[in-house]
Amino acid sequence: MQPIIEFKGVGKLYPQEKLPAIHDVSFSVATGEFVCLIGASGGGKTTVLKLIAGLEEPTIGTVTKPAEVAMSFQLGALFPWLSVFENVALGLRARKMPEETIVRTVDHQLRMVNMFEFKNKYPVDLSGGQRQRVGIARALAVDPAVLLLDEPFSALDVMTTAELHDDLIRIWRETKHTIVMVSHLVEEAVSLADRVILMRGGTVQEIFKIDLAYPRREQEAAFAHDVQKIRRTFFAKL
Protein backbone atom coordinates (compact mmCIF):
# COMPACT_ATOMS: atom_id res chain seq x y z
CA MET A 1 0.00 0.00 0.00
CA GLN A 2 1.26 3.48 -0.90
CA PRO A 3 2.01 5.42 2.31
CA ILE A 4 -0.07 8.53 2.96
CA ILE A 5 2.93 10.22 4.64
CA GLU A 6 6.57 9.61 3.81
CA PHE A 7 9.77 11.29 5.00
CA LYS A 8 12.96 10.56 3.04
CA GLY A 9 16.24 11.90 4.46
CA VAL A 10 14.52 15.00 5.82
CA GLY A 11 16.39 17.76 7.61
CA LYS A 12 15.26 21.16 8.87
CA LEU A 13 17.60 24.01 9.76
CA TYR A 14 15.93 27.14 11.06
CA PRO A 15 17.45 30.56 10.22
CA GLN A 16 20.03 31.78 12.73
CA GLU A 17 20.34 28.28 14.24
CA LYS A 18 23.69 26.47 14.05
CA LEU A 19 22.31 22.96 14.42
CA PRO A 20 19.35 21.49 12.53
CA ALA A 21 16.11 20.84 14.41
CA ILE A 22 15.94 17.46 12.67
CA HIS A 23 18.30 15.57 10.37
CA ASP A 24 18.16 12.42 8.24
CA VAL A 25 14.56 11.64 9.25
CA SER A 26 13.01 8.77 7.28
CA PHE A 27 9.74 6.98 8.03
CA SER A 28 6.32 6.40 6.51
CA VAL A 29 2.72 6.24 7.74
CA ALA A 30 0.08 4.02 6.15
CA THR A 31 -3.47 5.17 5.44
CA GLY A 32 -5.63 4.69 8.52
CA GLU A 33 -2.68 4.13 10.84
CA PHE A 34 -2.30 5.70 14.29
CA VAL A 35 1.33 6.72 14.85
CA CYS A 36 2.72 8.37 17.97
CA LEU A 37 5.96 10.38 18.06
CA ILE A 38 7.71 10.39 21.42
CA GLY A 39 11.02 11.68 22.74
CA ALA A 40 12.59 14.24 25.00
CA SER A 41 11.99 17.97 24.54
CA GLY A 42 13.99 19.33 21.64
CA GLY A 43 14.14 15.94 19.92
CA GLY A 44 12.35 17.15 16.78
CA LYS A 45 8.82 15.84 17.31
CA THR A 46 7.02 19.15 16.82
CA THR A 47 9.16 20.01 13.80
CA VAL A 48 8.06 16.74 12.16
CA LEU A 49 4.44 17.60 12.91
CA LYS A 50 4.82 21.08 11.40
CA LEU A 51 6.32 19.58 8.25
CA ILE A 52 3.35 17.24 7.89
CA ALA A 53 0.97 20.14 8.51
CA GLY A 54 2.68 22.23 5.83
CA LEU A 55 3.60 24.92 8.37
CA GLU A 56 7.28 24.40 7.54
CA GLU A 57 9.24 23.22 4.52
CA PRO A 58 12.22 20.84 4.73
CA THR A 59 15.72 22.20 4.24
CA ILE A 60 16.78 18.90 2.71
CA GLY A 61 15.04 15.68 1.77
CA THR A 62 11.42 15.13 0.73
CA VAL A 63 8.12 15.03 2.61
CA THR A 64 5.19 13.37 0.87
CA LYS A 65 1.80 14.11 2.43
CA PRO A 66 -1.80 14.79 1.42
CA ALA A 67 -3.16 18.30 1.07
CA GLU A 68 -6.02 17.65 3.49
CA VAL A 69 -4.33 17.82 6.89
CA ALA A 70 -5.84 19.23 10.10
CA MET A 71 -4.23 19.82 13.49
CA SER A 72 -5.57 19.97 17.03
CA PHE A 73 -3.44 21.70 19.66
CA GLN A 74 -3.29 21.63 23.46
CA LEU A 75 -6.70 22.40 25.02
CA GLY A 76 -8.14 22.86 21.55
CA ALA A 77 -6.69 26.36 20.99
CA LEU A 78 -10.23 27.71 20.67
CA PHE A 79 -11.21 31.28 19.84
CA PRO A 80 -12.74 32.62 23.10
CA TRP A 81 -15.12 35.03 21.36
CA LEU A 82 -16.77 32.24 19.35
CA SER A 83 -19.28 29.69 20.61
CA VAL A 84 -18.51 25.99 20.53
CA PHE A 85 -20.61 25.68 17.35
CA GLU A 86 -18.81 28.54 15.59
CA ASN A 87 -15.36 27.26 16.63
CA VAL A 88 -16.10 23.92 14.99
CA ALA A 89 -17.65 25.62 11.95
CA LEU A 90 -14.57 27.78 11.23
CA GLY A 91 -12.96 25.57 8.61
CA LEU A 92 -16.25 24.90 6.87
CA ARG A 93 -17.08 28.61 6.68
CA ALA A 94 -13.62 29.28 5.24
CA ARG A 95 -14.51 26.83 2.47
CA LYS A 96 -17.81 28.66 1.91
CA MET A 97 -19.88 25.55 2.51
CA PRO A 98 -23.70 25.91 2.43
CA GLU A 99 -25.18 26.72 5.85
CA GLU A 100 -27.24 23.53 5.85
CA THR A 101 -24.06 21.48 5.32
CA ILE A 102 -22.26 23.41 8.07
CA VAL A 103 -25.03 22.80 10.60
CA ARG A 104 -25.30 19.12 9.74
CA THR A 105 -21.52 18.57 9.86
CA VAL A 106 -20.92 20.53 13.07
CA ASP A 107 -23.78 18.84 14.88
CA HIS A 108 -22.46 15.43 13.79
CA GLN A 109 -18.93 16.16 14.99
CA LEU A 110 -20.13 17.56 18.31
CA ARG A 111 -22.17 14.42 18.89
CA MET A 112 -19.10 12.36 17.99
CA VAL A 113 -17.12 13.98 20.82
CA ASN A 114 -20.07 14.11 23.25
CA MET A 115 -20.27 17.94 23.16
CA PHE A 116 -23.54 18.55 21.31
CA GLU A 117 -25.34 19.86 24.40
CA PHE A 118 -22.62 22.50 24.81
CA LYS A 119 -22.86 23.86 21.25
CA ASN A 120 -23.99 27.32 22.36
CA LYS A 121 -21.47 27.63 25.20
CA TYR A 122 -18.20 29.59 24.99
CA PRO A 123 -14.69 28.27 25.74
CA VAL A 124 -14.61 30.08 29.10
CA ASP A 125 -17.54 27.91 30.22
CA LEU A 126 -15.76 24.63 29.39
CA SER A 127 -13.31 22.43 31.25
CA GLY A 128 -9.93 21.61 29.75
CA GLY A 129 -11.14 18.22 28.58
CA GLN A 130 -14.22 19.75 26.98
CA ARG A 131 -12.12 22.32 25.13
CA GLN A 132 -9.90 19.53 23.83
CA ARG A 133 -12.94 17.64 22.58
CA VAL A 134 -14.12 20.74 20.71
CA GLY A 135 -10.65 21.18 19.19
CA ILE A 136 -10.73 17.62 17.88
CA ALA A 137 -14.24 18.13 16.51
CA ARG A 138 -13.08 21.27 14.68
CA ALA A 139 -10.18 19.40 13.10
CA LEU A 140 -12.39 16.49 12.03
CA ALA A 141 -15.13 18.74 10.64
CA VAL A 142 -13.14 19.44 7.46
CA ASP A 143 -12.77 15.67 6.89
CA PRO A 144 -8.96 15.65 6.74
CA ALA A 145 -6.96 12.78 5.30
CA VAL A 146 -4.61 13.15 8.29
CA LEU A 147 -5.36 14.36 11.82
CA LEU A 148 -2.37 15.79 13.73
CA LEU A 149 -2.40 16.02 17.52
CA ASP A 150 0.31 17.99 19.34
CA GLU A 151 0.48 16.73 22.95
CA PRO A 152 -3.30 17.15 23.20
CA PHE A 153 -3.69 15.76 26.72
CA SER A 154 -0.58 17.06 28.49
CA ALA A 155 -2.44 19.73 30.51
CA LEU A 156 -5.27 17.46 31.67
CA ASP A 157 -5.79 15.41 34.83
CA VAL A 158 -5.38 11.64 34.81
CA MET A 159 -9.10 10.80 34.83
CA THR A 160 -9.95 13.19 31.99
CA THR A 161 -6.97 11.96 29.99
CA ALA A 162 -8.12 8.33 30.33
CA GLU A 163 -11.63 9.27 29.15
CA LEU A 164 -10.24 11.17 26.16
CA HIS A 165 -7.97 8.27 25.25
CA ASP A 166 -11.02 6.02 25.02
CA ASP A 167 -12.93 8.66 23.04
CA LEU A 168 -10.04 9.16 20.62
CA ILE A 169 -9.70 5.44 19.92
CA ARG A 170 -13.45 5.19 19.34
CA ILE A 171 -13.41 8.17 16.94
CA TRP A 172 -10.36 6.83 15.10
CA ARG A 173 -11.91 3.40 14.62
CA GLU A 174 -15.23 4.90 13.46
CA THR A 175 -13.78 7.50 11.08
CA LYS A 176 -10.70 5.53 9.90
CA HIS A 177 -8.67 8.76 9.73
CA THR A 178 -4.89 8.58 9.75
CA ILE A 179 -3.59 10.05 13.02
CA VAL A 180 -0.12 11.29 13.90
CA MET A 181 0.24 12.39 17.51
CA VAL A 182 3.08 13.86 19.55
CA SER A 183 3.38 12.75 23.16
CA HIS A 184 6.01 12.87 25.89
CA LEU A 185 4.61 9.81 27.71
CA VAL A 186 5.56 6.26 26.75
CA GLU A 187 2.45 4.87 28.47
CA GLU A 188 0.18 7.17 26.47
CA ALA A 189 1.83 6.17 23.20
CA VAL A 190 1.45 2.47 23.95
CA SER A 191 -2.19 3.02 24.98
CA LEU A 192 -3.10 4.54 21.62
CA ALA A 193 -0.79 3.85 18.71
CA ASP A 194 -0.23 1.16 16.09
CA ARG A 195 3.41 2.22 16.02
CA VAL A 196 5.56 4.38 18.28
CA ILE A 197 8.38 6.40 16.70
CA LEU A 198 11.10 7.33 19.18
CA MET A 199 12.97 10.49 18.23
CA ARG A 200 16.28 11.43 19.78
CA GLY A 201 18.77 14.14 18.90
CA GLY A 202 16.67 15.32 15.97
CA THR A 203 16.28 11.99 14.20
CA VAL A 204 14.42 8.69 14.38
CA GLN A 205 16.14 6.38 16.83
CA GLU A 206 13.79 3.40 16.66
CA ILE A 207 10.25 2.44 15.59
CA PHE A 208 8.17 0.08 17.74
CA LYS A 209 5.14 -1.92 16.52
CA ILE A 210 2.40 -2.26 19.14
CA ASP A 211 0.34 -5.43 18.65
CA LEU A 212 -2.07 -5.11 21.57
CA ALA A 213 -5.85 -5.34 21.36
CA TYR A 214 -8.00 -2.36 22.37
CA PRO A 215 -8.83 -1.26 24.97
CA ARG A 216 -5.29 -1.32 26.35
CA ARG A 217 -4.87 -1.22 30.13
CA GLU A 218 -1.68 -0.45 32.04
CA GLN A 219 -2.16 -3.32 34.52
CA GLU A 220 -1.88 -5.91 31.75
CA ALA A 221 1.44 -7.76 31.47
CA ALA A 222 1.73 -7.30 27.69
CA PHE A 223 1.18 -3.54 28.07
CA ALA A 224 3.90 -3.30 30.73
CA HIS A 225 6.25 -5.35 28.54
CA ASP A 226 5.90 -2.94 25.58
CA VAL A 227 6.29 0.11 27.84
CA GLN A 228 9.48 -1.25 29.39
CA LYS A 229 10.89 -2.20 25.97
CA ILE A 230 10.48 1.38 24.75
CA ARG A 231 11.67 2.86 28.04
CA ARG A 232 14.92 0.88 27.88
CA THR A 233 15.69 2.50 24.53
CA PHE A 234 14.32 5.90 25.58
CA PHE A 235 16.62 6.16 28.59
CA ALA A 236 19.61 4.31 27.16
CA LYS A 237 22.80 6.35 27.03
CA LEU A 238 24.21 7.00 23.58
Phi and psi restraints in degrees (value plus and minus 20) as a CYANA .aco file:
   2 GLN   PHI     -86.3   -46.3
   2 GLN   PSI     107.3   147.3
   3 PRO   PHI     -86.0   -46.0
   3 PRO   PSI     127.1   167.1
   4 ILE   PHI    -102.7   -62.7
   4 ILE   PSI     -45.6    -5.6
   5 ILE   PHI    -152.2  -112.2
   5 ILE   PSI     115.5   155.5
   6 GLU   PHI    -167.2  -127.2
   6 GLU   PSI     107.0   147.0
   7 PHE   PHI    -127.2   -87.2
   7 PHE   PSI     109.7   149.7
   8 LYS   PHI    -147.2  -107.2
   8 LYS   PSI      86.9   126.9
   9 GLY   PHI      35.9    75.9
   9 GLY   PSI      22.4    62.4
  10 VAL   PHI    -105.1   -65.1
  10 VAL   PSI     114.5   154.5
  11 GLY   PHI    -152.4  -112.4
  11 GLY   PSI     131.3   171.3
  12 LYS   PHI    -158.1  -118.1
  12 LYS   PSI      98.0   138.0
  13 LEU   PHI    -135.5   -95.5
  13 LEU   PSI      98.2   138.2
  14 TYR   PHI    -101.1   -61.1
  14 TYR   PSI     127.5   167.5
  15 PRO   PHI     -75.6   -35.6
  15 PRO   PSI     121.5   161.5
  16 GLN   PHI      50.8    90.8
  16 GLN   PSI     -13.7    26.3
  17 GLU   PHI    -122.5   -82.5
  17 GLU   PSI     120.3   160.3
  18 LYS   PHI    -102.9   -62.9
  18 LYS   PSI     -53.0   -13.0
  19 LEU   PHI    -132.2   -92.2
  19 LEU   PSI     124.7   164.7
  20 PRO   PHI     -89.6   -49.6
  20 PRO   PSI     127.8   167.8
  21 ALA   PHI     -87.7   -47.7
  21 ALA   PSI     -57.9   -17.9
  22 ILE   PHI    -159.3  -119.3
  22 ILE   PSI     137.9   177.9
  23 HIS   PHI    -170.9  -130.9
  23 HIS   PSI     123.7   163.7
  24 ASP   PHI      28.9    68.9
  24 ASP   PSI      26.2    66.2
  25 VAL   PHI    -110.2   -70.2
  25 VAL   PSI     102.9   142.9
  26 SER   PHI    -157.4  -117.4
  26 SER   PSI     104.6   144.6
  27 PHE   PHI    -189.7  -149.7
  27 PHE   PSI     147.7   187.7
  28 SER   PHI    -157.5  -117.5
  28 SER   PSI     139.5   179.5
  29 VAL   PHI    -149.0  -109.0
  29 VAL   PSI     108.7   148.7
  30 ALA   PHI    -102.3   -62.3
  30 ALA   PSI     135.5   175.5
  31 THR   PHI     -78.6   -38.6
  31 THR   PSI     110.3   150.3
  32 GLY   PHI      63.2   103.2
  32 GLY   PSI     -18.6    21.4
  33 GLU   PHI    -103.8   -63.8
  33 GLU   PSI     132.1   172.1
  34 PHE   PHI    -131.8   -91.8
  34 PHE   PSI      92.0   132.0
  35 VAL   PHI    -137.8   -97.8
  35 VAL   PSI     117.1   157.1
  36 CYS   PHI    -138.6   -98.6
  36 CYS   PSI     108.6   148.6
  37 LEU   PHI    -115.5   -75.5
  37 LEU   PSI     105.5   145.5
  38 ILE   PHI    -147.3  -107.3
  38 ILE   PSI     147.4   187.4
  39 GLY   PHI     130.2   170.2
  39 GLY   PSI     148.3   188.3
  40 ALA   PHI     -88.9   -48.9
  40 ALA   PSI     141.4   181.4
  41 SER   PHI     -77.3   -37.3
  41 SER   PSI     118.5   158.5
  42 GLY   PHI      62.6   102.6
  42 GLY   PSI     -12.8    27.2
  43 GLY   PHI    -103.4   -63.4
  43 GLY   PSI     -29.3    10.7
  44 GLY   PHI      89.1   129.1
  44 GLY   PSI     -17.1    22.9
  45 LYS   PHI     -80.9   -40.9
  45 LYS   PSI     -70.1   -30.1
  46 THR   PHI     -87.5   -47.5
  46 THR   PSI     -54.2   -14.2
  47 THR   PHI     -81.3   -41.3
  47 THR   PSI     -62.9   -22.9
  48 VAL   PHI     -80.3   -40.3
  48 VAL   PSI     -63.2   -23.2
  49 LEU   PHI     -82.7   -42.7
  49 LEU   PSI     -62.0   -22.0
  50 LYS   PHI     -84.8   -44.8
  50 LYS   PSI     -54.7   -14.7
  51 LEU   PHI     -87.6   -47.6
  51 LEU   PSI     -59.5   -19.5
  52 ILE   PHI     -86.5   -46.5
  52 ILE   PSI     -58.7   -18.7
  53 ALA   PHI     -91.9   -51.9
  53 ALA   PSI     -35.9     4.1
  54 GLY   PHI      63.6   103.6
  54 GLY   PSI      -8.4    31.6
  55 LEU   PHI     -99.2   -59.2
  55 LEU   PSI     -40.0     0.0
  56 GLU   PHI    -155.1  -115.1
  56 GLU   PSI     138.2   178.2
  57 GLU   PHI    -134.2   -94.2
  57 GLU   PSI     125.2   165.2
  58 PRO   PHI     -89.4   -49.4
  58 PRO   PSI     126.9   166.9
  59 THR   PHI     -96.6   -56.6
  59 THR   PSI     -55.7   -15.7
  60 ILE   PHI    -166.7  -126.7
  60 ILE   PSI     134.4   174.4
  61 GLY   PHI      66.8   106.8
  61 GLY   PSI    -197.7  -157.7
  62 THR   PHI    -148.2  -108.2
  62 THR   PSI     121.8   161.8
  63 VAL   PHI    -140.0  -100.0
  63 VAL   PSI      98.1   138.1
  64 THR   PHI    -122.8   -82.8
  64 THR   PSI     107.4   147.4
  65 LYS   PHI    -177.6  -137.6
  65 LYS   PSI     140.0   180.0
  66 PRO   PHI     -97.5   -57.5
  66 PRO   PSI     143.3   183.3
  67 ALA   PHI     -94.8   -54.8
  67 ALA   PSI     -51.1   -11.1
  68 GLU   PHI    -109.0   -69.0
  68 GLU   PSI      68.0   108.0
  69 VAL   PHI    -145.7  -105.7
  69 VAL   PSI     115.8   155.8
  70 ALA   PHI    -148.9  -108.9
  70 ALA   PSI     129.2   169.2
  71 MET   PHI    -147.0  -107.0
  71 MET   PSI     120.6   160.6
  72 SER   PHI    -137.2   -97.2
  72 SER   PSI     111.2   151.2
  73 PHE   PHI    -122.6   -82.6
  73 PHE   PSI    -199.1  -159.1
  74 GLN   PHI     -78.1   -38.1
  74 GLN   PSI     112.7   152.7
  75 LEU   PHI      34.7    74.7
  75 LEU   PSI       5.1    45.1
  76 GLY   PHI      61.6   101.6
  76 GLY   PSI     -41.5    -1.5
  77 ALA   PHI      28.7    68.7
  77 ALA   PSI      32.4    72.4
  78 LEU   PHI    -102.4   -62.4
  78 LEU   PSI     135.0   175.0
  79 PHE   PHI    -103.1   -63.1
  79 PHE   PSI      97.5   137.5
  80 PRO   PHI     -85.7   -45.7
  80 PRO   PSI     -43.5    -3.5
  81 TRP   PHI    -106.2   -66.2
  81 TRP   PSI     -22.2    17.8
  82 LEU   PHI    -129.3   -89.3
  82 LEU   PSI     125.8   165.8
  83 SER   PHI     -88.4   -48.4
  83 SER   PSI     149.1   189.1
  84 VAL   PHI     -75.8   -35.8
  84 VAL   PSI     -66.8   -26.8
  85 PHE   PHI     -77.3   -37.3
  85 PHE   PSI     -68.7   -28.7
  86 GLU   PHI     -90.5   -50.5
  86 GLU   PSI     -50.2   -10.2
  87 ASN   PHI     -82.3   -42.3
  87 ASN   PSI     -64.4   -24.4
  88 VAL   PHI     -90.8   -50.8
  88 VAL   PSI     -50.0   -10.0
  89 ALA   PHI     -98.7   -58.7
  89 ALA   PSI     -28.8    11.2
  90 LEU   PHI     -72.7   -32.7
  90 LEU   PSI     -73.3   -33.3
  91 GLY   PHI     -84.5   -44.5
  91 GLY   PSI     -54.6   -14.6
  92 LEU   PHI     -89.9   -49.9
  92 LEU   PSI     -59.2   -19.2
  93 ARG   PHI     -86.7   -46.7
  93 ARG   PSI     -56.5   -16.5
  94 ALA   PHI     -82.9   -42.9
  94 ALA   PSI     -47.9    -7.9
  95 ARG   PHI    -109.3   -69.3
  95 ARG   PSI     -17.7    22.3
  96 LYS   PHI      37.9    77.9
  96 LYS   PSI      23.9    63.9
  97 MET   PHI     -93.2   -53.2
  97 MET   PSI     131.1   171.1
  98 PRO   PHI     -80.0   -40.0
  98 PRO   PSI     125.5   165.5
  99 GLU   PHI     -77.8   -37.8
  99 GLU   PSI     -58.6   -18.6
 100 GLU   PHI     -81.0   -41.0
 100 GLU   PSI     -61.0   -21.0
 101 THR   PHI     -86.5   -46.5
 101 THR   PSI     -60.4   -20.4
 102 ILE   PHI     -81.5   -41.5
 102 ILE   PSI     -68.4   -28.4
 103 VAL   PHI     -81.6   -41.6
 103 VAL   PSI     -65.5   -25.5
 104 ARG   PHI     -83.7   -43.7
 104 ARG   PSI     -63.3   -23.3
 105 THR   PHI     -89.3   -49.3
 105 THR   PSI     -65.7   -25.7
 106 VAL   PHI     -83.8   -43.8
 106 VAL   PSI     -64.8   -24.8
 107 ASP   PHI     -80.6   -40.6
 107 ASP   PSI     -60.7   -20.7
 108 HIS   PHI     -82.8   -42.8
 108 HIS   PSI     -66.1   -26.1
 109 GLN   PHI     -87.3   -47.3
 109 GLN   PSI     -57.3   -17.3
 110 LEU   PHI     -86.9   -46.9
 110 LEU   PSI     -56.4   -16.4
 111 ARG   PHI     -86.4   -46.4
 111 ARG   PSI     -57.1   -17.1
 112 MET   PHI     -79.6   -39.6
 112 MET   PSI     -56.5   -16.5
 113 VAL   PHI    -122.5   -82.5
 113 VAL   PSI      -5.0    35.0
 114 ASN   PHI      39.2    79.2
 114 ASN   PSI      22.0    62.0
 115 MET   PHI    -147.2  -107.2
 115 MET   PSI      -7.1    32.9
 116 PHE   PHI     -80.8   -40.8
 116 PHE   PSI     -59.4   -19.4
 117 GLU   PHI     -89.4   -49.4
 117 GLU   PSI     -30.9     9.1
 118 PHE   PHI    -124.4   -84.4
 118 PHE   PSI      -5.8    34.2
 119 LYS   PHI     -80.0   -40.0
 119 LYS   PSI     -48.1    -8.1
 120 ASN   PHI    -118.2   -78.2
 120 ASN   PSI     -18.0    22.0
 121 LYS   PHI     -99.1   -59.1
 121 LYS   PSI     148.5   188.5
 122 TYR   PHI    -133.2   -93.2
 122 TYR   PSI     137.1   177.1
 123 PRO   PHI     -70.9   -30.9
 123 PRO   PSI     -53.7   -13.7
 124 VAL   PHI     -83.4   -43.4
 124 VAL   PSI     -43.3    -3.3
 125 ASP   PHI    -107.5   -67.5
 125 ASP   PSI     -22.5    17.5
 126 LEU   PHI    -125.7   -85.7
 126 LEU   PSI     134.0   174.0
 127 SER   PHI     -98.1   -58.1
 127 SER   PSI     150.5   190.5
 128 GLY   PHI     -80.3   -40.3
 128 GLY   PSI     -62.1   -22.1
 129 GLY   PHI     -85.4   -45.4
 129 GLY   PSI     -57.4   -17.4
 130 GLN   PHI     -86.6   -46.6
 130 GLN   PSI     -59.9   -19.9
 131 ARG   PHI     -84.1   -44.1
 131 ARG   PSI     -57.0   -17.0
 132 GLN   PHI     -86.6   -46.6
 132 GLN   PSI     -58.8   -18.8
 133 ARG   PHI     -81.5   -41.5
 133 ARG   PSI     -61.8   -21.8
 134 VAL   PHI     -85.3   -45.3
 134 VAL   PSI     -59.9   -19.9
 135 GLY   PHI     -81.3   -41.3
 135 GLY   PSI     -60.1   -20.1
 136 ILE   PHI     -87.1   -47.1
 136 ILE   PSI     -61.3   -21.3
 137 ALA   PHI     -80.6   -40.6
 137 ALA   PSI     -61.8   -21.8
 138 ARG   PHI     -82.1   -42.1
 138 ARG   PSI     -61.9   -21.9
 139 ALA   PHI     -86.1   -46.1
 139 ALA   PSI     -59.7   -19.7
 140 LEU   PHI     -95.5   -55.5
 140 LEU   PSI     -41.8    -1.8
 141 ALA   PHI     -80.6   -40.6
 141 ALA   PSI     -50.2   -10.2
 142 VAL   PHI    -107.5   -67.5
 142 VAL   PSI     -12.9    27.1
 143 ASP   PHI      33.2    73.2
 143 ASP   PSI      40.0    80.0
 144 PRO   PHI     -94.0   -54.0
 144 PRO   PSI     134.0   174.0
 145 ALA   PHI     -92.2   -52.2
 145 ALA   PSI     -50.7   -10.7
 146 VAL   PHI    -153.5  -113.5
 146 VAL   PSI     112.5   152.5
 147 LEU   PHI    -125.7   -85.7
 147 LEU   PSI     104.6   144.6
 148 LEU   PHI    -126.5   -86.5
 148 LEU   PSI     114.8   154.8
 149 LEU   PHI    -147.2  -107.2
 149 LEU   PSI      99.9   139.9
 150 ASP   PHI    -123.7   -83.7
 150 ASP   PSI      75.8   115.8
 151 GLU   PHI      22.9    62.9
 151 GLU   PSI      37.2    77.2
 152 PRO   PHI     -87.8   -47.8
 152 PRO   PSI     -40.8    -0.8
 153 PHE   PHI    -134.3   -94.3
 153 PHE   PSI     -10.2    29.8
 154 SER   PHI     -87.1   -47.1
 154 SER   PSI     -44.1    -4.1
 155 ALA   PHI    -119.2   -79.2
 155 ALA   PSI      -9.6    30.4
 156 LEU   PHI    -126.5   -86.5
 156 LEU   PSI     138.1   178.1
 157 ASP   PHI     -93.9   -53.9
 157 ASP   PSI     146.8   186.8
 158 VAL   PHI     -81.6   -41.6
 158 VAL   PSI     -64.6   -24.6
 159 MET   PHI     -84.7   -44.7
 159 MET   PSI     -65.5   -25.5
 160 THR   PHI     -84.3   -44.3
 160 THR   PSI     -59.5   -19.5
 161 THR   PHI     -81.2   -41.2
 161 THR   PSI     -63.8   -23.8
 162 ALA   PHI     -82.0   -42.0
 162 ALA   PSI     -61.7   -21.7
 163 GLU   PHI     -83.2   -43.2
 163 GLU   PSI     -62.6   -22.6
 164 LEU   PHI     -90.0   -50.0
 164 LEU   PSI     -53.1   -13.1
 165 HIS   PHI     -78.2   -38.2
 165 HIS   PSI     -67.8   -27.8
 166 ASP   PHI     -83.1   -43.1
 166 ASP   PSI     -61.6   -21.6
 167 ASP   PHI     -82.7   -42.7
 167 ASP   PSI     -62.9   -22.9
 168 LEU   PHI     -84.4   -44.4
 168 LEU   PSI     -62.5   -22.5
 169 ILE   PHI     -83.2   -43.2
 169 ILE   PSI     -62.1   -22.1
 170 ARG   PHI     -80.6   -40.6
 170 ARG   PSI     -67.1   -27.1
 171 ILE   PHI     -83.1   -43.1
 171 ILE   PSI     -64.2   -24.2
 172 TRP   PHI     -80.0   -40.0
 172 TRP   PSI     -64.1   -24.1
 173 ARG   PHI     -91.6   -51.6
 173 ARG   PSI     -49.6    -9.6
 174 GLU   PHI     -98.2   -58.2
 174 GLU   PSI     -60.5   -20.5
 175 THR   PHI    -110.0   -70.0
 175 THR   PSI     -44.2    -4.2
 176 LYS   PHI      43.3    83.3
 176 LYS   PSI       4.8    44.8
 177 HIS   PHI     -90.4   -50.4
 177 HIS   PSI     131.6   171.6
 178 THR   PHI     -99.0   -59.0
 178 THR   PSI     113.4   153.4
 179 ILE   PHI    -145.2  -105.2
 179 ILE   PSI     112.1   152.1
 180 VAL   PHI    -142.8  -102.8
 180 VAL   PSI     101.9   141.9
 181 MET   PHI    -146.1  -106.1
 181 MET   PSI     121.8   161.8
 182 VAL   PHI    -120.7   -80.7
 182 VAL   PSI     112.5   152.5
 183 SER   PHI    -161.2  -121.2
 183 SER   PSI     138.5   178.5
 184 HIS   PHI    -130.4   -90.4
 184 HIS   PSI     -13.3    26.7
 185 LEU   PHI    -134.9   -94.9
 185 LEU   PSI     103.5   143.5
 186 VAL   PHI     -82.5   -42.5
 186 VAL   PSI     -62.9   -22.9
 187 GLU   PHI     -80.8   -40.8
 187 GLU   PSI     -60.6   -20.6
 188 GLU   PHI     -84.3   -44.3
 188 GLU   PSI     -63.1   -23.1
 189 ALA   PHI     -81.8   -41.8
 189 ALA   PSI     -63.8   -23.8
 190 VAL   PHI     -88.2   -48.2
 190 VAL   PSI     -51.8   -11.8
 191 SER   PHI     -84.0   -44.0
 191 SER   PSI     -51.1   -11.1
 192 LEU   PHI    -132.0   -92.0
 192 LEU   PSI     -59.4   -19.4
 193 ALA   PHI    -112.9   -72.9
 193 ALA   PSI     132.7   172.7
 194 ASP   PHI     -90.9   -50.9
 194 ASP   PSI     -61.8   -21.8
 195 ARG   PHI    -157.7  -117.7
 195 ARG   PSI     127.6   167.6
 196 VAL   PHI    -136.9   -96.9
 196 VAL   PSI     102.9   142.9
 197 ILE   PHI    -123.6   -83.6
 197 ILE   PSI      95.4   135.4
 198 LEU   PHI    -111.5   -71.5
 198 LEU   PSI      99.8   139.8
 199 MET   PHI    -125.9   -85.9
 199 MET   PSI     119.7   159.7
 200 ARG   PHI    -169.5  -129.5
 200 ARG   PSI     111.6   151.6
 201 GLY   PHI      41.0    81.0
 201 GLY   PSI       9.0    49.0
 202 GLY   PHI      66.3   106.3
 202 GLY   PSI      -8.8    31.2
 203 THR   PHI    -166.7  -126.7
 203 THR   PSI     151.8   191.8
 204 VAL   PHI     -98.7   -58.7
 204 VAL   PSI     100.9   140.9
 205 GLN   PHI    -108.6   -68.6
 205 GLN   PSI     -64.6   -24.6
 206 GLU   PHI    -181.2  -141.2
 206 GLU   PSI     133.2   173.2
 207 ILE   PHI    -140.1  -100.1
 207 ILE   PSI     109.6   149.6
 208 PHE   PHI    -134.1   -94.1
 208 PHE   PSI     110.2   150.2
 209 LYS   PHI    -109.8   -69.8
 209 LYS   PSI     110.9   150.9
 210 ILE   PHI    -128.0   -88.0
 210 ILE   PSI      91.7   131.7
 211 ASP   PHI    -129.6   -89.6
 211 ASP   PSI      31.9    71.9
 212 LEU   PHI    -129.4   -89.4
 212 LEU   PSI     122.7   162.7
 213 ALA   PHI     -94.0   -54.0
 213 ALA   PSI     131.8   171.8
 214 TYR   PHI    -113.1   -73.1
 214 TYR   PSI     128.2   168.2
 215 PRO   PHI     -96.0   -56.0
 215 PRO   PSI     128.0   168.0
 216 ARG   PHI    -119.5   -79.5
 216 ARG   PSI     110.9   150.9
 217 ARG   PHI    -142.5  -102.5
 217 ARG   PSI     117.1   157.1
 218 GLU   PHI     -82.4   -42.4
 218 GLU   PSI     -46.0    -6.0
 219 GLN   PHI     -98.0   -58.0
 219 GLN   PSI     -27.9    12.1
 220 GLU   PHI     -98.2   -58.2
 220 GLU   PSI     121.8   161.8
 221 ALA   PHI     -82.6   -42.6
 221 ALA   PSI     -60.9   -20.9
 222 ALA   PHI     -85.0   -45.0
 222 ALA   PSI     -57.2   -17.2
 223 PHE   PHI     -82.6   -42.6
 223 PHE   PSI     -69.5   -29.5
 224 ALA   PHI     -80.7   -40.7
 224 ALA   PSI     -57.2   -17.2
 225 HIS   PHI     -81.8   -41.8
 225 HIS   PSI     -66.1   -26.1
 226 ASP   PHI     -87.1   -47.1
 226 ASP   PSI     -59.4   -19.4
 227 VAL   PHI     -80.7   -40.7
 227 VAL   PSI     -66.8   -26.8
 228 GLN   PHI     -86.7   -46.7
 228 GLN   PSI     -55.1   -15.1
 229 LYS   PHI     -81.9   -41.9
 229 LYS   PSI     -63.7   -23.7
 230 ILE   PHI     -91.1   -51.1
 230 ILE   PSI     -60.6   -20.6
 231 ARG   PHI     -81.0   -41.0
 231 ARG   PSI     -58.4   -18.4
 232 ARG   PHI     -79.8   -39.8
 232 ARG   PSI     -59.3   -19.3
 233 THR   PHI     -95.1   -55.1
 233 THR   PSI     -60.5   -20.5
 234 PHE   PHI     -77.2   -37.2
 234 PHE   PSI     -65.7   -25.7
 235 PHE   PHI    -117.2   -77.2
 235 PHE   PSI     -18.3    21.7
 236 ALA   PHI     -86.7   -46.7
 236 ALA   PSI     121.2   161.2
 237 LYS   PHI     -98.4   -58.4
 237 LYS   PSI     119.7   159.7
